[in-house]
Amino acid sequence: IRHLGKLYKKGNIQHITVHLYKNKRHEVLFEKDATTTWQHMYDWIERQILKKYNRADKA
């Protein structure tokens, strides 16, 4: 997974963050304590949006 993230970054794909969850498998959105995963994704999306608008304000 980390290697894939690096490939995306080298390919100039923006907005890539690799986050591995300890003791989670392929169904991280539906496993026990999925709320934490969903919250983490929500926070990440919110940060990306804020970055975009902060850049626009400075232009």
C-alpha positions as CSV (number, residue, x, y, z in Angstrom):
1,I,0.0,0.0,0.0
2,R,2.8,2.4,0.9
3,H,4.5,1.6,-2.4
4,L,1.3,2.3,-4.3
5,G,1.0,5.7,-2.6
6,K,4.5,6.6,-3.6
7,L,3.8,5.6,-7.2
8,Y,0.7,7.9,-7.2
9,K,2.8,10.7,-5.9
10,K,5.5,10.2,-8.5
11,G,2.7,10.1,-11.1
12,N,1.8,13.7,-10.0
13,I,-1.5,12.6,-8.6
14,Q,-2.5,15.1,-5.9
15,H,-4.2,14.6,-2.6
16,I,-2.7,11.2,-1.7
17,T,-2.4,10.2,1.9
18,V,-1.6,6.6,3.0
19,H,-2.9,5.7,6.4
20,L,-2.8,2.1,7.7
21,Y,-5.0,1.0,10.5
22,K,-3.6,-1.4,13.0
23,N,-5.4,-4.7,13.1
24,K,-7.7,-3.8,10.3
25,R,-8.2,-5.7,7.1
26,H,-9.8,-5.0,3.8
27,E,-13.2,-4.0,5.2
28,V,-12.0,-1.0,7.3
29,L,-15.2,0.9,6.7
30,F,-17.4,-1.8,8.1
31,E,-15.3,-3.5,10.8
32,K,-15.6,-2.9,14.5
33,D,-14.8,0.7,15.4
34,A,-15.5,1.8,11.8
35,T,-16.6,5.2,13.2
36,T,-13.0,6.1,13.8
37,T,-12.1,5.3,10.1
38,W,-15.1,7.3,8.8
39,Q,-14.1,10.2,11.0
40,H,-10.5,10.1,9.8
41,M,-11.7,10.2,6.2
42,Y,-14.1,13.1,6.9
43,D,-11.3,15.1,8.6
44,W,-9.0,14.4,5.6
45,I,-11.6,15.6,3.1
46,E,-12.3,18.7,5.2
47,R,-8.6,19.5,5.4
48,Q,-8.3,19.2,1.6
49,I,-11.3,21.5,1.0
50,L,-9.9,24.1,3.5
51,K,-6.5,24.0,1.7
52,K,-8.1,24.7,-1.6
53,Y,-10.1,27.6,-0.3
54,N,-7.2,29.0,1.7
55,R,-5.1,29.0,-1.6
56,A,-7.9,30.7,-3.4
57,D,-8.1,33.4,-0.8
58,K,-4.4,34.2,-1.1
59,A,-4.6,34.5,-4.9
